Amino acid sequence: MKRKLDVYLLEHFVGQLSQNDSGELGFAYAAKWLENSQAVPLSQSLPLQTEPFLNPDCHGYFGGILPEEAKRERIAKNLGISARNDFAMLAEIGGECAGAVTFLSEGQPLVTDAPDYKALSEEGLAEVLRDLPKRPLLAGEEGIRLSLAGAQDKITLHRSKEGFAIPLNGAPSTHILKPAIERFEDTVLNEAVCMKLAKAIGLPVAEVEILTVEDMQVLSVERYDRLIGEHGIQRLHQEDFCQALGIVSEMKYQNEGGVSIEQAFDLLRSVSAVPALDLPHLLDAVIFNCLIGNNDAHGKNFSLLYSAGQTRIAPLYDLLCTLYYPELATKMAMKIGGKYKPNDVYARHFEKLAKEAGLSRPMVLKRVMTIADKTLSCLHDVEAEMPDSTKLIRFIRERIEGLKVRMVPP
């Protein structure tokens, strides 16, 4: 007997996710949705069609909505379900997700007119943040159904002038709060520096702010897939590049079969409403990640944003100088010109990247130097804004200067 979840996109019922007795997933669009002239697919990997999608087609998108690694394991234990059971986990926590998708029990009505929130005092917020390692996303608490992809401790909340509140019963959130990663020094500061540097050189990025909650530093990230207007909070649909290409989260790194730079450019070129703007943004992001030493820029850290009938590259997020921590991987998530290690990348490798991405070689080489110079020129202002970042800024400056040397032909 099949178990089913109703799938909504914004307020529209678009289809059903099912699971059979063997644990295999299936998804079928609703006939009324397919007949709707305004119908859009949930994902590039799930195009509008009458035929149902079978198990292999489903895990990339639907599993990609869920937390990963140890967080997923902990949530499963707290909920009493299998960590590998996408269907069961979406049934439990798939209320407020990335983008505009919501999962409900079959036949359960979607409530949109009365969003419900549980206000948090500073003490209550601190307790939530401290409990995240034991209770990721507060999964299992009554009325709380929150899901975020990724392996880091974080929580999605509603922020207003009154403070923070927990969304209940599928109410929309506005911000993501990320405490420091316990094993690594100053990750909140590190991410804030990298995000502010990216913004300073003109890259589209999510807005971030460092908050102090009791004795904890926390990074507050404004959700780019939520808009606040006179009629309340509007969800914007989005999906990451792995979801769009049907790649499961467990294989998000290129050396495991994840997204390559060539695939990323091909995807964006095929779906962007304004490729003349979005392709340069993607190129600048690849260059910037190499410059700052962000080796974790995999396919789930780039997204497509669907808004006002257009598909665009989403603002950047999760920018971190991972090379600052010797314990973390020395290999980049995506190869540049055949090289995984950033210190092995020279001008010829960016030329190869240009060929793979279908871009002009002279333009790419020029852009590397332009982004490098822009970033160097902004380091002082970011350091002045965050005086505790001096050590990290010095590390990033040395990385950029080293790449500039390698870009000069022998």
N, C-alpha and C positions, 0 to 999 in steps of 0.2 A: 504493500500500500504506500502510495506516495504522500510525503508530507510537503506542505506548500507554504510559502510566504508571499504575501502581496507586495509588489515592488512599486513604489511611487517615485516619480520625478517631479519635484515641486509638489503641486496639489493633484497631479495627474496619475491615475492608475495606469501603469504601462505594461504590466505583465506579472508573471509568477515565477519565482525560483522554487524548484522542487528538489526533493531527495528521495530516492527509492530505497528499498530494503537493503540493497547492497552498499548504500552510502554514496551512490553516484549522483552528481548534480545534473540538473537540466534547467533551462530557462526558455520561456516562450513569451513573445510579445502578445498583448491582448489584441483581439481583432479590432476593437473600437479604437485603440491607439494607432494601429496600422492604417485605419481609415481616416484618421485625423490629418488634415492638410498641414497642420503645424507640428506633426510628430517628428521627433528627433531620436536617434539611438542613444542608449545608455552609454555606449562606448564605441570607439572606432573598431574595436575587436568584436563588437556585437551589432552588426548592421541590421537595419530594419528588414525583417523577412518573416514570412508565415511559418517556415519550418522551425521547429524548436532547436535550440543549441544543446549539444550533448556535453557530457562531463568534461572532456579535455578543453572545450571552448570556454568553460565557465570560470575556472579557477583563477585565471589571470586577472580578470576584472573584479569578480566578487571577493576572492581571497585577498586582493590588493587593498580592499577597504579596511581590513582588519589589522590589529597590532601584530608585531613580529617577535620571533625569537623568545627570550626569557619572559617578556611581558605577556605574550600569548599563552605560554605555558602556565604562568601564574594565574591569569584570568580563567583559564580552563579549570584549574584546580579549585579556584574559588567558586566557580559555577557548577562544578561537578559534571563536566562534559569533556570530550576528547579534544585535545589541542589541535588536532588536524581536521576537525569537523567544521568546515566553513559555514555550513547551513545552520548548525546548532548555535554557533557563536553569533551569527548575524541575527538569529531569532532572539538572542539574549541582549545584544548590545547595539544592534543596527538601527537605532532611532535617529540620533544626531550624528551624521557621518560627514566625511569630506564631500564637498560638492552639494548636490541637491537631491540625493537619493535617500529614501527611507524604506525600511523593511518592517512590515507588520504581519501579525498572524492572519491567516486567511479569513477574510470577512470582517476583520476589525476596522472600524472607521478611522480615517485620518482626521485628527483634530488640528485645525489651523487658526481658529479665531480667538483662542484664549491661551497663549503661551504661559507656561507655569515655571516658576523659578524658586529656588531655595536660597535666600540671602545668606551670605557668609560674613561674619565678623572677621577682624584680622586674626583673632585667635582660631576661629573656625577654619579660615583659609590656611593658616600655618599647619593645622592638624591634617587637613586634606593633603597638603604637599608632603608632609613628613610620612604619611601613610601610603604614598603612591607605590613604593617598592613592594609593599605587602598587598595593596589593593589597587592595582593599575586601573585607571579610568573609573574608579569607584564601582567596578562591575559587581553586580549582585545586590547593590542597595536598591531598595524599592523605588520605582519610578525613574531610575537613572539608566539610560541606554545610550551611552556615548562610545563612539569608535574613532580611533585615529591610527593610521598606519605608522610603522616605525618601531624601533626597538628601545627608544629612550623613554624614561619617565616623563610624562607630561599629562596635562589635563585641559580640556576645553571648557571654558566658562563664559558666562555673560557678564560684560562689564558696562557699568553705567556710572553716573555721577555719584550714586549711592554706594558704589563699590562692586564687588564681585558676587556672582550668584551661580548656583548649579542649575543647568537646564534640566527640567523634569518632563517626562512623557513626550520626548521628541521635540521640545522647544529649541529654537535656534540659539547657538552661542555666537560670540563675537571675537573672542581671543583664545589663544593657546598659551598656557603658562608652562615653562620648562625650568625645573630646578637644576642646580649644578649636578653634573655627573660625578658621583662620589670618588671614583678612582683617579680622576684627572683634574689638574689644577685649573681653576678659573675658566671653566667651559662657558659659563654665562657671559663673562667679559669677552672671551674669545669670539663667541658667535656675534655678540653685539658689535664688536670692532669690525668683523668681516662684513656684516650686513651694512653697517654705516659706511664703510669704505666703498662697497658696491654702489650704494645710493649716491655717494659723493661723486663717483665717476660717471653717473648717469644711467646705471643699470636699473631696470624695474625690479624692485624688491618689496617684500612685505615690511610694514612698519614695525620696528621693535623698540623696546624700552626696558631698561634694567630697573626692577623694583626690589625693595627690601621689605620682606615679610618676617617680622620679628628678627631672628638672627640669620635669616637665609637670603641670599641673592637669587632672584628669579628673573628669567627673561620672559617678558610679555610680548607676544607676537599677535599683531592685529590680523585677523583672518581676511585674506583677499577674496575669499569666496562667500563673503557676507557683506551686504550693503545695508546701511541704516538710513531710512528715509522717514517721511512723514507718516507712512503707513506701517511702520515697524521695520523689522529685519527681513531682508530679502535674501534667500539663498541663491547662489550662482553655481551652476553645475561645473564640475571639473574632473579630470582624471590625470593620473601621472602617465609618463611615457611607457612604463611597463604595462600598465592596464590597457593603454591604447593599442599596444602591440601584442596583447594576450600573453605576456610573460609573467610567470608566477613570482611572487616576492622572494621566494627562496633562491631564485636564480637572477637576482637583480644586478649582479656584477658581470661585466662582459666576459671575464674568463670562465664563468659558469654558464654562459649562454645568454647573458643579459644584454641590455641595449648597448650598441656601439655608437660612436659619434656619427658614423655614416648612416646608421638607421635613424638616429635622432634627427639629422638634417632631412633625410628622405621623408620621415613622418611629417615634420613641420612644413616642408615644402608642399606636401600633398594636401594638407588640411587647413593651413592658415588662411584667414581671409585677407591678410596683408603680409605676404611673405617678404616683401621688400623691407619691412620693418622688423619682422620676427626673426628672420634668418640672421641678420646682423646681431640682434640681441642674444641669440643662442651662441653665435661665434664669440661674442664678447664674454659671455658667461664661461665658456670653455677656457678661454685665455685667462680670465680672472681666477678661476679655480686652480689652474696650473701655477699662476703667479703666487697666490697666497699659500699654496700647499694644501689644498682641500682634496685629499685623495678619496673622499667618500661621495663624490658627485656622480652617483649612479642614476639609473633610469627612473627610480622612484623619487628623485630629487629634482626632476623637471616635470612640469605639468602643462596640460592644455586647459584653457579656461573658456567656457561657453557662455557668452553673454550678449544680449541684444541681437541674437541671431547670427553672431559671428564666432569663429574659433580663432583664438589668439594664444600665444605663449603666455603662461601665467607668470606673475612676478616671482622672483627667485626667493628661496627659503633654505633653511638648514645649511647656511654657509659657515664653515668652520675650518680653521687652520689645523688640520689633523696631524700634519708633520711636526707640529710643535710638541707632540707627545711621542717619545721614542717607542713606546709600547704598541702604538697603532701601526697599521699596515703602511709599508713604504711604497706599495704599488697603487697607482691610480685606478679608480673604478672603470674608467674607459681609457683605452689606449689613444695616444696622440702619435700619429704617424708610425704605428707599430711598436711604440715604446710604452711600457707601463710605469716606469720610474721617472718622476718629473725631472730629476737631475740628469737624465739621459736624453732629454729633449733638446734638440738644436733646430736651427732654421730649416734644415732639410726635412725634419719631421713635421713641421708646420706646413711645409710645401706639400708633403704627402697627405696631410689632413685636408688641405685645400682641394686636392684632386678627389679624395674620397667624398668630400662634402659637396662637390660640384661648385666650388668657389674659385675666384681668381687668386692665383698664387701671390702675385705682387700685393694684392689687396690684403690678404691674410697676413703676410709678413709685416706690412705697414701697420696693420691693426694691432699686432702683438706689441710693437714698439709704442704705439699710441696709448694702449691700455696700460702698459708698464709705466710710461711717463706720467700718465694721469694719476695712477694709483700712488706712485712715489710722491707726487705733488700734494696729495690729500692726506698723507700719513701724519703730517704735523698737526693738522686741524683735528683729526680724530684723536690723536694722542692728547691734545690740549683739552678735548671734551671729556676724555676718560684717562686721567693721569696715571692710574694703576696699570695702564696697558703698555708702558714703556718697553718692558722686556719682550712682549709679543710683537710690538711694532718694529723693534730692532730686528727680530727674527724674520719678519715679513720683508722688511727693507733689504736684508741680505739676500733673501731668496730672489727678489725681483732684480736686484743688481746682478746676481749670478746668471739669471736667464738672459738679461740684456747682453752680457758678455758672450754667451753661447749663441746668440743670434747674429753675431758678427762673423762673416765668412773668414775662414783661415787664410 
